[in-house]
Amino acid sequence: MSVLKVIEVLANSDKSWEDAAKNAVAHASKSVKNIRSVYINEQSATVKDGKMDNYRVNVKITFEVN
C-alpha cells in the first residue's frame, strides 16, 4: 500500500495557464520527490491594457511518501 500526500501550490506565468502549471511542478520538484499527479484547482489571470498579461493557477500536487 502506498501513502500519498497532497500539497497546494500557487504559480504564475506570463505565457499561459499550462506554463504556470509546469512552473508549479518544476518548483515543487526541487524539494518534493515522487510527484505522481497534478490537479488544476483554479485558474485566473490579470489584465493590463485590455489584454491578459499574467496567468495564475492554484494546483494540488500529489506525491508518494516513503
C-alpha positions, 0 to 999 in steps of 0.5 A: 500500500502506498501513502500519498500526500497532497500539497497546494501550490500557487504559480504564475506565468506570463505565457499561459495557464499550462506554463504556470502549471509546469512552473508549479511542478518544476518548483515543487520538484526541487524539494518534493520527490515522487510527484505522481499527479497534478490537479488544476484547482483554479485558474485566473489571470490579470489584465493590463491594457485590455489584454491578459498579461499574467496567468495564475493557477492554484494546483494540488500536487500529489506525491508518494511518501516513503 
